[in-house]
C-alpha cells in the first residue's frame, strides 16, 4: 500500500489498517524454516587462524 502522497499521520494509519484488513491472510511459515533466534549461529573464527 503506497501512502507517500498522504501527509497526515493519522490518515495514513487509517488507510494502512483498512488495507491490512482487506488483504488476504498470510500463509503460516513452514515447519522446517527457523527464524531469528532459532537459527543456527555461526561461530566466530579465532583470530590468527587461517581457514584455507
C-alpha positions as CSV (number, residue, x, y, z in Angstrom):
1,X,0.0,0.0,0.0
2,X,1.5,3.3,-1.1
3,X,0.8,6.2,1.2
4,X,3.5,8.6,0.1
5,X,1.0,11.2,-1.1
6,X,-0.8,11.3,2.3
7,X,0.9,13.7,4.7
8,X,-1.2,13.4,7.8
9,X,0.0,10.5,10.1
10,X,-3.4,9.5,11.4
11,X,-4.9,9.4,8.0
12,X,-2.0,7.3,6.7
13,X,-2.6,4.9,9.7
14,X,-6.3,4.5,8.9
15,X,-5.5,3.7,5.2
16,X,-2.9,1.2,6.2
17,X,-5.2,-0.5,8.7
18,X,-8.0,-0.8,6.3
19,X,-5.7,-2.2,3.6
20,X,-4.4,-4.8,6.1
21,X,-7.9,-5.9,7.0
22,X,-8.8,-6.3,3.3
23,X,-5.6,-8.2,2.4
24,X,-5.7,-12.0,2.2
25,X,-4.3,-13.7,5.3
26,X,-0.7,-14.7,5.0
27,X,0.2,-18.4,4.9
28,X,1.8,-19.9,8.0
29,X,5.6,-20.3,8.0
30,X,6.8,-23.8,7.0
31,X,7.7,-26.1,9.9
32,X,11.3,-26.5,8.8
33,X,12.1,-22.8,8.5
34,X,13.8,-21.3,11.5
35,X,13.5,-17.7,12.2
36,X,15.6,-15.2,14.2
37,X,16.9,-16.6,17.5
38,X,16.0,-20.1,16.4
39,X,18.5,-20.0,13.5
40,X,21.8,-21.8,13.8
41,X,24.6,-19.4,14.9
42,X,27.9,-19.1,13.0
43,X,30.8,-19.4,15.4
44,X,33.3,-16.6,15.3
45,X,36.6,-17.6,13.8
46,X,39.5,-17.4,16.2
47,X,41.8,-14.5,15.3
48,X,45.1,-15.6,13.9
49,X,44.0,-18.9,12.5
50,X,43.7,-19.4,8.8
51,X,40.7,-21.3,7.3
52,X,42.4,-22.0,4.0
